[in-house]
Amino acid sequence: MRLMRIRAILAGGLVLGIGMTATLAAWTDEENAASTVQAGTFSLVSQTRDDAFASHGSGNAARLGLDATGLYPGVSKAGWIQIKTSGTLGGTVTLSGITLAPPATATADQALRDALTARIVPVAQTTDCTPATTGGTALPLLTVPTAAQLPPAALTGGGANTVTYCVILTLPSTAPATAQGGAVNPMWTFTGTTG
């Protein structure tokens, strides 16, 4: 009798366990959300008096129209470069380097390099760039202005604005006679940054 009671309790527990499992089932539904994630693009293009807007890397630098042949002491020459974005993102641009290609090796070339000064001045438009343009700090040719001397300029994405820099080279009246006949090929590097 006791054995039958134990069997009945176990059977009832088994039925109860099955019933509990059945009550755990439920209807389900879900909602999903998806999106497209795409990175923006940041790139610069430039133009000068002699070259149209295009990407100008170190191997195909834009020709800065300085007309700086036949220099003599006390003379300044000026040329402009315009820079804008060609990608979707905006950012800033600043002068980041000045190099000579090839480096000055002859005595006259070195004397000319050491005597020349350069000023980089942001201007509103290309017609504002002349040897008489004021502003900027006259620095030795290969000296990059500090951020205080030439702050980064803002660029809007999609080429919505243009930054115009006026580059003014001067052969000071104190230039040594050893600079006569010297030649140098400076290249100014402007670097853009976003983010």
SULSULBEL-V278779 format. One record per backbone hydrogen bond with DSSP energy under -1.0 kcal/mol. NH is the residue of the N-H (numbers start at 1). CO is the residue of the C=O. If there is no record, write none. Layout:
NH|CO  NH|CO
This chain:
5|1  6|2  7|3  8|4  9|5  10|6  11|7  12|8  13|9  14|10  15|11  16|12  17|13  18|14  19|15  20|16  21|17  22|18  23|19  45|84  46|54  47|82  48|51  54|46  60|57  66|64  74|171  75|72  77|169  79|167  81|165  82|47  83|163  84|45  86|43  89|41  91|155  92|193  93|153  94|191  96|189  97|189  99|187  101|185  110|106  111|107  112|108  113|109  114|110  115|111  116|112  117|170  118|139  119|168  121|166  123|164  128|125  129|126  133|130  139|118  141|116  143|140  150|146  153|93  155|91  158|87  163|83  165|81  166|121  167|79  168|119  169|77  170|117  171|75  175|172  179|176  180|177  182|179  187|99  189|97  191|94  193|92
